[in-house]
Amino acid sequence: MELVVDVTETDGRLQGTVRRPASTVTHPFSGTLELLACLERLGCGEDTARTRATGETS
């Protein structure tokens, strides 16, 4: 699944929005855990979301 992520990092903290490419509905997040929760809600599995957000694999 493809998602559009608009993210900024300030003092080590992520902040931004996530949305599906064809959608105007955005899901805001503040912090890595909220980003992972948004990715999970939008259809990415937990392992996939963690890998995409942090580059780590389980």
C-alpha positions as CSV (number, residue, x, y, z in Angstrom):
1,M,0.0,0.0,0.0
2,E,1.3,3.5,-0.9
3,L,0.8,6.4,1.6
4,V,1.9,10.0,1.4
5,V,3.8,11.1,4.5
6,D,4.6,14.8,5.2
7,V,7.0,14.8,8.1
8,T,9.3,17.2,9.9
9,E,11.8,16.6,12.7
10,T,12.5,19.1,15.4
11,D,14.8,18.3,18.3
12,G,14.5,14.6,17.5
13,R,10.7,14.5,17.4
14,L,8.7,13.6,14.3
15,Q,5.6,15.6,13.4
16,G,3.4,15.6,10.3
17,T,0.5,14.0,8.5
18,V,-0.2,10.7,6.7
19,R,-2.8,10.2,3.9
20,R,-3.7,7.8,1.1
21,P,-2.5,9.2,-2.3
22,A,-6.1,9.8,-3.7
23,S,-7.4,11.2,-0.5
24,T,-7.6,14.7,1.0
25,V,-8.2,13.3,4.5
26,T,-5.0,13.6,6.5
27,H,-4.1,11.9,9.8
28,P,-1.8,14.1,11.9
29,F,0.8,12.6,14.2
30,S,3.3,13.9,16.7
31,G,6.0,11.4,17.6
32,T,7.1,8.0,16.3
33,L,4.4,6.0,18.1
34,E,1.6,8.2,16.7
35,L,3.2,7.8,13.2
36,L,3.2,4.0,13.6
37,A,-0.4,4.1,14.8
38,C,-1.4,6.2,11.7
39,L,0.3,3.7,9.4
40,E,-1.4,0.8,11.2
41,R,-4.8,2.4,10.9
42,L,-4.3,3.1,7.2
43,G,-3.4,-0.5,6.4
44,C,0.3,-1.0,6.9
45,G,1.1,-3.9,9.1
46,E,3.1,-3.2,12.3
47,D,6.3,-4.7,11.0
48,T,6.0,-2.8,7.7
49,A,5.2,0.4,9.4
50,R,8.1,0.1,11.8
51,T,10.6,-0.7,9.0
52,R,9.4,2.3,7.0
53,A,9.5,4.7,9.9
54,T,12.8,3.6,11.5
55,G,14.6,1.5,9.0
56,E,14.7,-1.3,11.5
57,T,13.5,-4.8,10.9
58,S,12.2,-7.2,13.5
